């Protein structure tokens, strides 16, 4: 179910939801006029039923919107976290002996550019960039292990390997967050409840005056906008609401403005034996 919903265009889902609300309302109105015409009830009781149905619908919409917004904020935070982690790792690998410092620094510069391209790519172009990122992560890991093997017992090795691990782990977490979606069952249940509530509204109002029908349409437009916002926030790969890549853009610009490590100037023994300080993404 989840895969089928994700493959449908956002415009088709939003339009179908609005049409479903209108059709449900008209069907409920038809039932009120034809099928249950002889059944009389207290208007206040019917009003309570409509108020309760619409109130619960509003609660469900708010709950689903909160889930979508939380996922969007988590993906946005991961962009900042990945930029900081890559910047810290690149700074620390510069403390290694040549030629490893130059090799790892160059790998991280390429990795930062690749992660920026991944964030800016459209849904159809993300899969090959994920594969390229995984290949580059494996290369960084292999190169780092080779460089740290001779100094594996030093505080510098522990500092560098921690930064490298974090930079690689955040990339995997970011890709997993892009894959995550609201459960299709939640969206289907929300749509069904909205259609039933619309039918109840139409049944209570009956044929209704023209202004009643206009108010119902206005209500349906608002519900459709809320549903469209929920779906758009949930579609990190193909939605119209995108996540800013500014942290990675600044990181790549900082790398371009920083000279690479000198191949013939190894760090002093005191520097190599001391723990590297933490850091963040470049301005």
ChimeraX attribute file (.defattr): number of C-alpha atoms within 10 A of each C-alpha:
attribute: neighborCount
match mode: 1-to-1
recipient: residues
	/A:1	9
	/A:2	13
	/A:3	9
	/A:4	8
	/A:5	14
	/A:6	16
	/A:7	9
	/A:8	10
	/A:9	11
	/A:10	18
	/A:11	10
	/A:12	9
	/A:13	17
	/A:14	18
	/A:15	12
	/A:16	13
	/A:17	22
	/A:18	20
	/A:19	15
	/A:20	20
	/A:21	26
	/A:22	21
	/A:23	16
	/A:24	22
	/A:25	28
	/A:26	20
	/A:27	18
	/A:28	26
	/A:29	23
	/A:30	18
	/A:31	19
	/A:32	21
	/A:33	17
	/A:34	11
	/A:35	11
	/A:36	11
	/A:37	11
	/A:38	9
	/A:39	7
	/A:40	7
	/A:41	9
	/A:42	7
	/A:43	11
	/A:44	9
	/A:45	10
	/A:46	16
	/A:47	14
	/A:48	11
	/A:49	16
	/A:50	21
	/A:51	14
	/A:52	13
	/A:53	19
	/A:54	18
	/A:55	13
	/A:56	15
	/A:57	19
	/A:58	15
	/A:59	12
	/A:60	17
	/A:61	20
	/A:62	14
	/A:63	12
	/A:64	20
	/A:65	19
	/A:66	13
	/A:67	16
	/A:68	21
	/A:69	16
	/A:70	14
	/A:71	21
	/A:72	22
	/A:73	12
	/A:74	14
	/A:75	21
	/A:76	17
	/A:77	13
	/A:78	18
	/A:79	23
	/A:80	17
	/A:81	21
	/A:82	26
	/A:83	27
	/A:84	20
	/A:85	25
	/A:86	29
	/A:87	27
	/A:88	23
	/A:89	27
	/A:90	26
	/A:91	22
	/A:92	26
	/A:93	28
	/A:94	22
	/A:95	22
	/A:96	23
	/A:97	19
	/A:98	18
	/A:99	16
	/A:100	20
	/A:101	26
	/A:102	19
	/A:103	19
	/A:104	25
	/A:105	21
	/A:106	17
	/A:107	17
	/A:108	25
	/A:109	19
	/A:110	16
	/A:111	21
	/A:112	23
	/A:113	17
	/A:114	19
	/A:115	24
	/A:116	20
	/A:117	17
	/A:118	21
	/A:119	23
	/A:120	16
	/A:121	15
	/A:122	14
	/A:123	15
	/A:124	9
	/A:125	13
	/A:126	18
	/A:127	14
	/A:128	11
	/A:129	16
	/A:130	17
	/A:131	11
	/A:132	16
	/A:133	21
	/A:134	16
	/A:135	12
	/A:136	18
	/A:137	22
	/A:138	13
	/A:139	13
	/A:140	22
	/A:141	17
	/A:142	11
	/A:143	16
	/A:144	22
	/A:145	13
	/A:146	12
	/A:147	21
	/A:148	20
	/A:149	10
	/A:150	10
	/A:151	15
	/A:152	14
	/A:153	11
	/A:154	14
	/A:155	14
	/A:156	23
	/A:157	26
	/A:158	15
	/A:159	18
	/A:160	25
	/A:161	19
	/A:162	13
	/A:163	22
	/A:164	22
	/A:165	16
	/A:166	17
	/A:167	23
	/A:168	22
	/A:169	14
	/A:170	18
	/A:171	23
	/A:172	15
	/A:173	14
	/A:174	19
	/A:175	17
	/A:176	11
	/A:177	17
	/A:178	19
	/A:179	12
	/A:180	13
	/A:181	18
	/A:182	16
	/A:183	11
	/A:184	15
	/A:185	11
	/A:186	11
	/A:187	18
	/A:188	14
	/A:189	12
	/A:190	17
	/A:191	18
	/A:192	14
	/A:193	17
	/A:194	25
	/A:195	22
	/A:196	19
	/A:197	25
	/A:198	27
	/A:199	26
	/A:200	24
	/A:201	24
	/A:202	28
	/A:203	24
	/A:204	21
	/A:205	22
	/A:206	22
	/A:207	17
	/A:208	12
	/A:209	9
	/A:210	9
	/A:211	9
	/A:212	14
	/A:213	18
	/A:214	11
	/A:215	11
	/A:216	19
	/A:217	16
	/A:218	12
	/A:219	14
	/A:220	21
	/A:221	16
	/A:222	13
	/A:223	19
	/A:224	20
	/A:225	14
	/A:226	18
	/A:227	21
	/A:228	18
	/A:229	19
	/A:230	21
	/A:231	22
	/A:232	19
	/A:233	24
	/A:234	25
	/A:235	24
	/A:236	23
	/A:237	21
	/A:238	18
	/A:239	16
	/A:240	12
	/A:241	14
	/A:242	16
	/A:243	17
	/A:244	13
	/A:245	18
	/A:246	13
	/A:247	19
	/A:248	28
	/A:249	19
	/A:250	15
	/A:251	23
	/A:252	25
	/A:253	14
	/A:254	16
	/A:255	23
	/A:256	11
	/A:257	10
	/A:258	9
	/A:259	8
	/A:260	15
	/A:261	21
	/A:262	12
	/A:263	13
	/A:264	9
	/A:265	10
	/A:266	17
	/A:267	15
	/A:268	10
	/A:269	8
	/A:270	8
	/A:271	13
	/A:272	18
	/A:273	15
	/A:274	13
	/A:275	17
	/A:276	19
	/A:277	11
	/A:278	14
	/A:279	16
	/A:280	18
	/A:281	23
	/A:282	21
	/A:283	13
